[in-house]
Amino acid sequence: MRRTTALTDRLRRGRHAKKSAQAQDWGFFGPDSVSWKVWSYPTSFWLGFSRAVTIEELDPLLVASVQESGQVKQRTPLRYDRTLQYFATVIFGDAQSVLKASEILVKVHSRAIGTDPVTGKRYDANDPESQLWIHLTAWHSILYTYERFGPGKLSAEDEARYWQECALAAEFQTIDPDRVPRSREGIRQYFEDYRPQLVGSELARDMFQFLANMELHSIPHSVPYAIRWTINAFMSRAVISTFPRWMRDLGGTPQSRVTDAVITAATKPVVRVANWSPRVKLAVIGFLSPRTRPVLTPVFRDIDPVEKVVYTPAEARGKFGFDTIPAQWAALTAKTKAKAYEHNHHDPVLEFADAQAS
């Protein structure tokens, strides 16, 4: 009797856990998308995302915004965690959660405004061009690390679909989707055209080197220092190996070609072995980004949503009552004349999960 009762309790707890992890729907991409294939690979959140947030700091207006708020250095793990959570939600979250997160992102960014003391130009985190730079840097970095350390290049058909899906994801920020390139050549041209705007200022180099050092932002300080140092020595060199030479010079992160070759050869088998185990991938995500783990749990545990539906943005906005797009939200928040964040502010965190109520 006791064995039967214990087994029943375990089965009941298992069903409850599975139900609590179940998403409402497949959101805007779903398991047949190329985005799920690429972004669910271990390289994405281990290496690609770190690459993206580091490269972003070479934009002078973006780094001015980061410096003024002070959050990247003041609350580094939190900032990394929340940014990763947002991108994961857009790719893997259910449709209503994505729309909620999109509105919250605009509200958070509405106070990231000011003037860059170096260039004298005004920065605004909701500016479409700034958002496009962040968006494309992330999607390109995720794909680049997937190709470099993972299975290799996508087929021509899959890559075309990947950039189409990148344009779709842009609709949840203030970006004009028509500004998103739809090919590898278009992406290369975008970055080539953007390159003259990038600077290796003292501030930019400081932030670039700070974020290239993964120990500081993605490894919890509860982990013993020796372990953090070892992981960082391995992973940060892998990230730096993906930077072109001119970018390493601009950011002040030199690394030899020998180190590049050795670290690439060592990283490939690690991520490929990890990819065989959904539990390992989920454990590492929980380790690096606790807020992202619930988003990825149904994906890595193969838990079907309540509704096996993939929405278009228009369909979802109509069904869930979201009448405005992010660009319109940005215009509305601008009219409220939101107060800019104070330097090193300690404002309460506006959680993405609370978007509907806020």
C-alpha positions in Angstrom: 0.0 0.0 0.0 2.8 2.4 0.9 4.6 1.7 -2.4 1.4 2.3 -4.3 0.7 5.5 -2.5 4.3 6.8 -3.0 4.1 5.9 -6.7 0.8 7.7 -7.1 2.2 10.8 -5.3 5.2 10.8 -7.6 3.0 10.5 -10.7 0.7 13.3 -9.4 3.7 15.6 -8.8 5.1 14.8 -12.2 1.8 15.7 -13.9 1.6 18.9 -11.9 5.2 19.8 -12.8 4.5 19.1 -16.4 1.3 21.2 -16.4 3.0 24.1 -14.6 5.8 24.1 -17.3 3.3 24.0 -20.2 3.1 27.1 -22.4 -0.2 28.3 -23.8 0.9 28.1 -27.4 4.0 28.0 -29.7 4.2 31.8 -30.0 5.4 33.2 -33.3 7.9 30.5 -34.4 7.3 27.0 -33.1 9.3 23.8 -33.2 9.4 23.7 -37.1 11.2 27.0 -37.2 14.9 27.5 -38.0 15.0 29.9 -35.0 14.2 27.1 -32.6 16.8 24.9 -34.1 19.6 27.5 -33.9 18.7 29.3 -30.7 18.1 26.1 -28.7 21.7 24.9 -29.5 24.1 25.3 -26.5 26.2 27.8 -28.4 23.4 30.4 -28.4 23.1 31.3 -24.7 26.6 30.2 -23.7 28.6 32.0 -26.4 26.5 33.8 -29.0 24.7 36.0 -26.5 27.9 37.0 -24.7 29.4 37.9 -28.1 26.4 40.1 -28.9 26.3 42.1 -25.7 30.0 42.7 -25.9 30.0 43.9 -29.5 27.1 46.2 -28.9 29.2 48.4 -26.6 31.2 49.7 -29.6 28.2 51.9 -30.5 28.9 55.3 -28.9 25.3 56.2 -28.2 24.5 52.8 -26.8 27.5 52.7 -24.5 26.7 56.3 -23.4 23.2 55.0 -22.3 24.8 52.1 -20.5 27.3 54.2 -18.7 24.7 56.7 -17.6 22.3 54.1 -16.1 25.2 52.2 -14.6 23.2 49.0 -14.6 25.6 46.8 -16.5 28.3 47.2 -13.9 26.1 47.8 -10.9 23.7 44.9 -11.4 25.6 42.8 -13.9 24.0 39.4 -13.4 20.5 40.9 -13.3 21.0 42.9 -16.5 22.4 39.8 -18.3 19.6 37.6 -16.9 16.8 40.0 -18.0 18.2 40.6 -21.5 18.6 36.9 -22.1 15.1 36.4 -20.8 13.6 38.9 -23.2 15.3 37.3 -26.3 14.3 33.8 -25.2 10.7 34.9 -24.6 10.5 36.3 -28.2 11.8 33.1 -29.7 10.3 30.4 -27.5 7.6 32.1 -25.4 3.8 31.9 -26.0 2.3 34.8 -28.0 0.7 36.7 -25.1 3.9 36.6 -23.1 5.9 38.0 -26.1 3.4 40.9 -26.5 3.6 41.7 -22.8 7.4 41.6 -22.8 7.5 43.8 -25.8 5.4 46.5 -24.1 7.5 46.3 -20.9 10.7 46.7 -23.0 9.5 49.9 -24.5 8.6 51.2 -21.1 12.0 50.3 -19.6 13.8 51.9 -22.6 11.6 55.1 -22.4 13.8 56.4 -19.5 17.1 55.5 -21.1 17.5 58.9 -22.8 20.1 61.6 -22.6 23.0 63.2 -24.4 26.3 61.5 -25.2 29.1 63.7 -23.6 31.6 62.6 -26.3 29.7 63.2 -29.5 27.0 65.6 -28.2 24.4 63.5 -29.8 21.1 62.5 -28.1 20.6 58.8 -27.3 17.3 57.1 -26.9 17.1 53.3 -26.3 13.8 53.2 -28.2 15.4 54.7 -31.3 14.7 52.3 -34.2 18.2 52.4 -35.5 19.7 51.6 -32.1 17.2 48.8 -31.7 18.1 47.4 -35.1 21.8 47.4 -34.2 21.1 45.4 -31.0 18.7 43.1 -32.8 21.0 42.2 -35.7 24.0 41.9 -33.5 22.2 39.3 -31.4 20.7 37.3 -34.3 24.0 37.3 -36.2 26.1 36.3 -33.2 23.8 33.4 -32.3 24.0 32.1 -35.9 27.8 32.7 -36.1 28.6 30.8 -33.0 26.2 28.0 -34.1 28.2 27.7 -37.3 31.6 28.0 -35.7 31.3 25.7 -32.7 28.2 23.7 -33.6 26.8 21.8 -36.6 28.1 24.2 -39.2 26.4 26.4 -41.8 22.7 26.1 -42.4 21.4 25.1 -45.9 20.6 28.1 -48.2 16.9 27.5 -47.6 17.2 27.4 -43.8 19.4 30.5 -43.7 16.8 32.4 -45.8 14.1 31.3 -43.3 16.3 32.3 -40.4 16.6 35.9 -41.6 12.9 36.0 -42.4 12.3 35.0 -38.8 14.8 37.6 -37.7 12.6 40.2 -39.4 9.5 38.8 -37.7 11.1 39.1 -34.3 12.0 42.7 -35.1 8.3 43.5 -35.0 8.4 43.2 -31.2 10.8 46.1 -30.9 10.6 49.6 -32.4 12.3 48.4 -35.6 10.8 48.7 -39.0 10.9 45.1 -40.3 11.6 46.3 -43.8 15.0 47.5 -42.5 16.1 43.9 -41.6 18.3 42.3 -44.3 17.0 38.9 -45.5 20.3 37.3 -46.5 23.9 36.7 -45.3 25.1 39.2 -47.9 22.6 41.8 -46.7 23.7 41.3 -43.0 27.4 41.7 -44.0 26.6 44.9 -45.8 24.7 46.2 -42.8 27.6 45.7 -40.5 30.0 47.1 -43.1 27.9 50.2 -43.4 27.6 50.5 -39.6 31.3 50.1 -38.9 32.3 53.8 -39.3 30.0 54.6 -36.4 31.8 52.3 -34.0 34.4 53.7 -31.7 37.1 52.4 -29.5 36.8 55.2 -26.9 38.1 54.7 -23.4 34.6 54.1 -22.2 33.8 51.7 -25.0 37.0 49.7 -24.5 36.3 49.5 -20.7 32.8 48.1 -21.3 34.0 45.8 -24.1 36.7 44.2 -21.9 34.4 44.1 -19.0 31.7 42.1 -20.9 34.3 39.9 -22.7 35.3 38.7 -19.3 32.4 36.3 -18.8 33.3 35.7 -15.1 31.9 39.1 -14.3 28.5 38.9 -15.8 27.3 35.3 -16.5 28.8 33.2 -13.7 27.1 33.6 -10.3 29.5 34.8 -7.6 28.2 32.1 -5.3 30.4 29.8 -7.4 33.9 29.4 -5.9 36.4 31.8 -7.5 38.7 29.1 -8.8 35.8 27.4 -10.7 34.6 30.8 -12.0 38.1 31.6 -13.2 38.5 28.3 -15.0 35.2 28.5 -16.8 35.9 32.1 -17.7 39.4 31.4 -19.0 37.8 28.9 -21.4 34.6 30.6 -22.4 35.8 34.2 -22.7 38.6 33.1 -25.1 36.1 31.2 -27.2 34.0 34.4 -27.5 37.0 36.5 -28.3 38.0 34.0 -31.0 34.9 35.0 -32.9 35.8 38.7 -33.1 37.5 39.9 -36.3 40.9 41.4 -35.8 39.9 45.0 -36.3 37.2 44.6 -33.6 39.7 43.1 -31.1 42.0 46.1 -31.7 39.1 48.5 -31.2 37.9 46.8 -28.0 41.4 46.1 -26.7 41.1 42.3 -26.5 44.1 40.8 -28.3 44.3 37.1 -28.8 46.7 35.0 -30.9 45.6 32.8 -33.8 47.1 29.8 -32.0 44.8 30.5 -29.1 41.9 30.9 -31.5 42.6 27.5 -33.1 43.1 25.7 -29.8 40.0 27.1 -28.1 37.8 26.4 -31.1 39.0 22.8 -31.3 38.3 22.4 -27.5 34.9 24.1 -27.5 33.3 22.1 -30.3 33.1 18.7 -28.6 32.0 20.3 -25.3 28.9 21.9 -26.9 28.1 18.9 -29.0 28.1 16.6 -26.1 26.0 19.0 -24.1 23.5 19.2 -26.9 22.7 15.5 -26.5 21.3 16.2 -23.0 18.3 18.5 -22.6 18.8 18.3 -18.8 22.4 19.6 -19.1 21.3 22.4 -21.4 18.5 23.4 -19.0 20.8 23.1 -15.9 23.3 25.5 -17.6 20.6 27.9 -18.5 19.3 27.9 -15.0 22.9 28.5 -13.8 23.5 31.4 -16.1 20.0 33.0 -16.3 17.4 31.8 -13.8 14.7 34.0 -15.4 15.3 32.2 -18.8 15.0 28.7 -17.5 11.1 28.7 -17.2 10.9 30.0 -20.8 13.0 27.1 -22.1 11.8 24.3 -19.9 8.9 23.2 -22.1 11.2 23.4 -25.1 14.0 21.3 -23.7 11.5 18.9 -22.0 9.4 18.4 -25.1 6.2 19.6 -23.4 3.5 20.4 -25.9 1.6 23.7 -25.3 -2.1 23.9 -24.5 -2.7 24.9 -28.0 -0.4 23.8 -30.8 -0.7 27.1 -32.6 1.8 29.5 -34.2 0.5 33.0 -34.5 1.3 36.0 -36.7 1.8 39.2 -34.8 -1.5 40.6 -36.3 -3.4 37.5 -35.2 -2.0 37.6 -31.7 -2.6 41.3 -31.2 -6.2 40.9 -32.3 -6.9 37.9 -30.1 -5.2 39.2 -26.9 -6.2 42.8 -27.2 -2.9 44.5 -28.0 -3.9 47.4 -30.1 -0.6 49.2 -30.6 2.8 48.1 -32.0 6.1 48.9 -30.2 6.8 52.0 -32.3 3.4 53.4 -31.3 4.1 52.5 -27.7 7.4 54.3 -27.9 5.6 57.4 -29.2 3.1 57.2 -26.4 5.7 56.9 -23.7 7.7 59.8 -25.2 4.7 62.0 -24.7 4.6 61.3 -21.0 8.1 63.0 -20.8 9.5 60.2 -18.7 12.3 61.2 -16.4 15.7 59.9 -17.5 17.3 57.3 -15.3 19.7 58.7 -12.7 23.3 57.5 -12.9 23.7 54.2 -11.0 20.0 54.3 -10.1 18.4 51.7 -7.8 14.9 51.8 -9.3 12.8 48.7 -8.8 13.0 46.1 -11.5 10.0 46.1 -13.9 9.5 42.4 -14.5 8.4 41.2 -17.9 5.9 38.9 -16.3 4.1 42.0 -14.9 3.6 43.7 -18.2 -0.2 43.3 -18.4 -0.7 44.9 -14.9 1.8 47.7 -15.3 
